[in-house]
């Protein structure tokens, strides 16, 4: 397969895998990928995943890539809180949760960080459309509970104040009952109590 044929066959993919390639051409000659990397046609992101060098990569594309290179997963934690405008800082790396082991990838595009949650916690995300495609993003309530679930050492008001959450925006966006319900569903000792204290902190002007 020549490169132009290859590009045309996979042009609608933001990121593609070896499996995607083999669906197009079963007997694809894998060393071609190394040749095309050297020529600057494609970039390797991590083992088995590639992107065309001319692909326009914005935040939405990075979220889509995150979902694909370590599935099943969805964007959450600090990245989701930043996406909703709840924390002021830009986030170093795309943070996500997955049912697989905690892992991270340093790629030419960004650092992707995946934290492990149990299978029963894999819910509470939305499919968000971006340039005709979709990525999975935690709801604002689930992003909060995922953070509390994965940071059990956060136990007092000072810890929660240190998150620097925009309280006024938080109160407009959040459904408190959902946070309490999700914390209970975590089945993690202490998570409901931390959620209650967190909400009390957010109510305090």
C-alpha angles and dihedrals in degrees: 000000000000120000096249090053090047093049092048092049094052102028093116093058118096088196126006135198135209087259090056090051093049091052086061096041117011095199097042112167101238098202086069087076092060090047092051092047090054090050091051095243096121138016127220111228100180137329108320097359129100142171132203112253091230094055113121106236119199132153093281091051090051090053091051090049090050091054092051106042093056110026139218093036142116133203112262145132117052094353092055092045089052091046090057091047094245098126124045101217127085109244123242104230135352106286119205142158126235139175089235126080121296109275143154137206127204106205135171088259105043146320113274117204122192124190123195123247126174118260092253090061094055098108140080099076131124131220105235120195117229125173092337094312135084139236131190115243127176116247111249090256094050092047088057094047092045088054093049091045093052095042105052091159089072101095112142143051093262091058092051094045087054089065087071093216117178097246097193093053091041092057090050095049105036133090103207094196091057091052091052092046093049091047090054091048090056088072087207114140109245097014095105090049092049090049091052092050091045091054091048089052091050090051091055109092 
